Amino acid sequence: MNYKRSVHLLWNNKSEELKAEETCNIREIEKVVANPVFNNESIFEHRKATLASDYEMKNHYYYGDNYDLLQVLAQRENVRKIDLIYIDPPYMTELDYYSRISVGNFSDTWHINRKAFQDTWAGGIDSYLDMLYTRLRLMRQALAENGTIFVHVDWHSSHYVKVLLDEVFGAENFINEIVWCFGGGSSSRKHFQRKHDLIFWYSRGSEYVFNQQYRPYSQGTMQRGLTAVKGDRYKLNDEGAVLQDWWVDINKILSPTARENLKFPTQKPKELISRIIKTASNPGSLVADFFAGSGTTAEVCNQLGRDWILSDTSKLALQTSLYRLLRSDSPPFTIVAGEENCLEENDQTILELKKPVFLQSDKDECLLEVGIEYYWPKQDERPSSGHDFASNIEFWELDLNYNGKFFNSCYQVIREKQRFKAPLALNLIVHVPLKTSYCIAVKVYDVYANQTVEVMTF
């Protein structure tokens, strides 16, 4: 007997109507070709910068409300459909999340709390469900016919989200409820320790991608094999044991000094995201993450040969993702934003550039030295004298042919080891074509997640 499940979640002011797409002026604010420089000497190899316009941009980061982006992806024609969506949305914890970092050299260290995102809801559960319900419906429309979605939540909201997903995608399209178990210290005198998240997996239709995954056999199984239990007809699979929906072999990023830890709260391990992407997509697939956080999904997609779309409203999420992608030598990508989400510079922040110096030239090109003379953000209330201004800079970028429309990032200067403590190069020697005039821009990303651009024409 065929029937459609009639259970629905109701809350105050629930709307069944999706807003018609309004004119959303999404525009490019930056194109990035990863070309990281870790010290002054590394550029003496005389590498030539490649303009982003020389590449086909398949990967995109949207800074702003993902609802606006989803309207475009779901409702416009001739937009590439998404093969896999993974989201790790707010859990309705009623908390604000911060990233605490130590900045400066070892003799002059101070601590900064940077706001990452807000998980508080003025209207309580009603506001939370309004946010998620409308976006899930647009995500379904943006999916390819054989596409699937993974929704990562915890005990705060999982019972609500499961009913929403049944309503939006259809209970018949439920595939798995994955339980991700992890360790870590905590205690409670009133309940068991809460040491798992839930990841709901749904498809858009009856056909979808599923690539079987495996885990290593336990030591006991390896020692005795299967023949001792099941007889001589059975032998161990060369790929390992078939993975079940109870994942206990991947832990959270617990250590504050772990190499993978980018100091972004709720950051998920690459191994977890990699397993999901391998399971439900193929090389060349388009993967989207609309609550991007630290950008783990993009890095894993790059490693596995998938294209990606990321989105987040947090300046810190954007900067952390950009840092991650530069360090991991990402393929080229664009950063786009709506008009109302374009990043504003701080008028009280001071960025002064050094006078450019031509070092040598021939008939076609020359070596040019550029650098930062001084930088001080408005949030740093310490006296500027006696402190290393470079400790306020996380990394900086160079656009050798600034057009005034978007920033073309062709070199990025990053600390080689410790992200916030090691010395940072403030000078760069680069190849430029020989011209009668130049327009060069420097963009600084500072430890407070500000962006500041200074342009020099000569």
N, C-alpha and C positions, 0 to 999 in steps of 0.2 A: 504493500500500500504506500503510495507516494503522498507525502504531506510536507508542508512547509512549517518549520518550527515557529510558533506564535509568541514565544517569550521575548519581551523587549524590556529594556531598562528605561525607566521614566524618571525625570527630574524636573524641577521648576524651569519653565521657559525653554524647554527643549524644542529646537527648531528642526523640522524635517526639510526645510528649504536651504539650499546652498546659494550663496550670493552669486549673481551673475558676474562674470569676470569684468572688473573695471579696467580702465586703461592703466596698465602697470608699466611704468617707464623704467624697466630694468636696463641698466647700462653697465658697461665694463668700467671698473675703476683701476684695475691692474692686470697686466699680463706678466706671467712669471716663467722664465726659463731658468731652472735651477743651475747655478754655477757658483757654488759656495767657495769662499776664500777664507782660510783659517788664520793666516798670518801675512805679514807684508811680503815675505819672500815667495809665497806660492804663486803669485801672479807674474813673477819674473820669467815664467815659462812663456810669456808673451801670448797667452791665449787670447783669441779674438772673441769678443762678445757676439752672440747670435740674437738677432731681434726676434721677439715672439711672433711677429708677423710672418716669419719664415716657416712656422710650424702650423699644422692642423690641430686646433685645440679641441680635444675630446673630453677634457676633464674640467669641471666648473665648481667653484665655491660661491654660494650665494650668501651674502651677509644681510640678514634681515629676517622678518617674519616669514616662516616657511609657508604660511597660508597663501601669501601672494605668489610665491614660486609655484606652489602646488596648483593654483588656479591656471597658471600658464601651462604647466606640464599636462594637466588633466583636460583642459577645455579648448586649447588651441589645436588647430589642424597642423599636420606636417611636423609634429614634435615627436622625437624618438621616444618610444615607449620603454619603460623600465623593466628589466628582467628580474631584479631582486631588490627589495627594500629591507633594510635593517634599521630599526629605530630603538633608541634607549631614552625614552621621554622622561620628563619629571615623574616622580612616583607619588606625588601628593604627600610629601613628608612634612610640609609646613615649616621648612627650614630655608635659610639662605646659605649658599655654599661659597666658600672662600678658598683661595690658594695662598698659602703662606710660604714665602721664600726668604732666604738669607742672601743679601746683596753686599757687594764690596769686597775688598781684599781682606786678608786675615787680620790686619791691624786696624781696619776701619770697616766693621761689619754692622749692618742694621737689618731689621726684619720688616717685611711688608706683607700686609693682608690685602689681597686683590680679590674683588668680588667676581666670582665666576658666573653664577646664575642664581635665579630666585625660584624657589619651589613653594611659594606661599600664594594663597588664593583668597581674594577678598570675599568672594561668594561661596567659599567652602567647596564641597564636593560638586555642587552644581556648576561652578566656574570651571573646575578641572574637567568635568565630563564634556562641557560645551567645547572646550579647547580641543580635546582629543577626538571627539565624535566627528566634528566637521573635517578635521584633517585626515582621519582614517578613510572617510568617504572619498575625498579627493585622491588619496593614495591609491585606492582601488581603481579609480578611473585612469590614473597615470600608469598603472601596471600593464604590461603586455598580457595577451590572452593566456599565455602559459607562465605568467610571472607569479611570484610568491612574496610573502611578507613575514618577517620575524619581528615580534614586538617583545621587548625586554622590560620586565617590571619586577616588583617585589611584593611583599605581603601587604603593603599599604593599599595597593590599588588593583592587585591581580584579579580579584573576584569580580570587580566592576568591568575591567578591561576584557575579560573573557566573554562576558555577555555582549559587550559592544561589538567585539570581533565576530561573534556568531550572527549578530544583526547585520553588520555591514558586508561581510564576506560570505555569509551563509554557513550554518552549522555543518552542512554537507562538505564544505571546503576546509574544514579543520583537518590538519595533518598530524601535528604532534604538540604536546605540552612538554617542553624540555626542562628538566630540573638541573640547574647548575649549582653544584655544592662547592663550598670553599671553606677554608679555615680562617684563623685570625683570632686575636684575643678579644674577649668581651665577657660579660657576666650579667646575670640577672637573678634576683631572688623570687621573681614572680612568674617566670615563664622559661621554657627551653631557649637556648641560644638560637637566634635566627640566622642560619648559615646557608641559605640557598636563595637564588632568584629563580623566576619562571620566565621562560621564553616561549611565547605562543607562535606557532607556525601555521599560516593559512595560505591557501592558493586562491587565485582568481577564478579558475575553472578546474575541470576534471583532469586536464593534462598539465604537467609541470615537470621541471627538472629535478631529478633526485640522483645524486652520485653517492653511492654507498661509502661510508667512512668506517675506518677501523681503528682500534686501539691496540697497543702492545698486550700480549698475553701476560698474565701474572707469573711470578717466579714459580709458583706451585704447578701451574699448568705447563710451563716450559719443562719442568723437571720430570713430570710424570706423563706428559702428552695426553692425548685423548684415548689412546688404545686401552689404557688401564681401566677406563671408565666405560667406554662405549664399544670396545672391541676393535679388531684388526682392520675393519673397513674404514675407520675414521683416522684422519691425520690432521695436524695443525695447518691452518691456512697461512700461506707465506706472507699475506698482508696483515695478519693479526686477527683479533676477535672483532666480529661485527659490532659496531657501536650501537648502544641502546640510548634511550631518552633520559638517562640518569648520568650526568657528567660529573665525575669526581676527580678527574685527572688534570684539571686546569685550575690553578689557584688564582685568587685575586692578586693585584699588585700591592703587596703589603709593606715592603721595605721602602722607607723614604729615600734610600740611596740606590735603589734598583735602577739599572741602566734604562729600563723601559719607562720608569716613572717620570712624567713630565709635569708633575705638580698641579695636575688638574683634577679636582674632586670628581668622583664617579668614573674615572678613566678605566676602561676595560682592557684586558690583555690581548695582545695581537693573536695569540694562539686561539682564543675563543672566537674572535671575529673571522680568523682564517678558516676555522672548521665550518662555520656557517656559510661562508662564501663558496668554499669548495663543494659543499653539499648541494647548494641550490642554484649554481650558475656555472657557466663554462667560459673558457678564455674568449675575450671579446665581448662578453656580456656587459650590460650597463647596470651598475649597482648604485643605489641611492641611500643616503643617511641624512634624514631631515632634522636630527638633533645631534649634530656632529661632535660636540664636545672637543676632545683633544685631537680629533682627526685620525683615529686609528683605522677606520674603515678605508680611508683614502690610501694610506700607506700599504695596507694589506692588498688592496686592489692593484696597486702598482706592482707589487711583488708577484701577484698571481695573473697578471695580464688582463685585468678587467678595467673598463672605463668607469668613471665615477662622477656623481653629483653629491655635493655636501651642502648643508645649510645650517646656520645657527645665528641667533640674535646677539650672542655675547662677543664683545670685543676681545676678551681673553681667549675664548674658544677659537676665534679667527687667528689670533696671533700664535697661539700654541700649535694649531694645525699647520700654519705656514712654516713655523720653525721646524716642526717634524718633517714636513715635506722637503724642505731645503736640505736638512741633514741627511735625508735618505735618498737624495738625488732623484727627485720625482720627475717624471715626464712633464712637459709644459702644461700649464693650466691657467685659467682666468679666474679673477675675483670679480664678481658682479654684485650690484646692489640696486634697490629701488631708490628713487629720488629722496624719499624721506629717511632712508637708512644710510645714506652716504656718510662716511666717517668725517667728522668735523675736527679740524685742528684746534689746538688750544692756543689762544692768542697770547697767553702769559708764558708759554714755553719758549725758551731761547735756543735757537739752532744757528750757529755761525759756521760758515765753510771757509776752508783755507783758499787762498788765491791759487788757481790752477797754474801748474808749471809744465812747460813743454821741455822734455828731456832730450829727445833726438827725433829726427824726422828724415824721410826720404821723399821722393816725388809723389807717393800715393798715400802714405800714412805716417803717423807719429806716435810717440809714447807720451802719455799725459799723466801727470800725478795730480790726484785730487784727494781731499781729506776733510775731516771735521776739525774745526778749530775749538769749538766749545758747544756744550749742550747742557741745559738745565731745565727739568720739567717743573711745572707749577706745583705739583704735589709734594716735591721735596722741600720741606721747610727748614732744612739745616742751612747754616751759613755756607755759601758756595765756596768761600776761601778755605783752603786746607783740606778739601775733599777731591777725590778723583772723579771728574765729571763723567768719564767713560763708564763708571760702574752703574750709571743710570741708564745706559743703553744695553738692550738685549742683543740686537743686531741692526745692521743698516744695509740699505740697498742703493744701487746706482743705476740711473737711467741715462745713457749716453746720448740720447736723441729725443729729449722730452718734447712732446707735441701739445701739451696743455690740456689734452682730453683725458688721457689715462696714463698711468705710470707703467713704463716698460722695464721691468726688473731684469737686468741682464747680468749683474753681479750682486752677490750678497755676502757681507762680511760677518762672520760668526765666530764665537769663541771655539777653540779647538777641543777643549775638554770640558771643564766645569762651566755650566751654562751661564751662571751669574757671577762667578768669582775670578775666573782666569782673565789674563790681560786680553784686551780687544784691540785689534789693529784699527788705527784711525786714518791711515793713509793707504792709497791704492794707486798702482801704476798700471795703466791700461792702454791698449791699442785703440786709436781712433783714426778714421780717415782724415786726410788733410783737407781742410775746408777754410773758407774765409771767416766763418762764424760758427759758434757752438751754443747749444742750449742744453745744459746738463742739470739733472735733478738728483738730489739725495733724499732718501726717505729713512727716517729713524723710527724704529720700533723700540719703545723704552720699557722699563721694568714695571711700569704702571699700566701697560697695554695701551698707551697713547701712540698715535702716528703723527709725525711731523715731517713736512716736505719743505725743502728749500731749493730754489731754482737759481742758477747763475747763467747769465748770458755773456759771452765774450767773443 
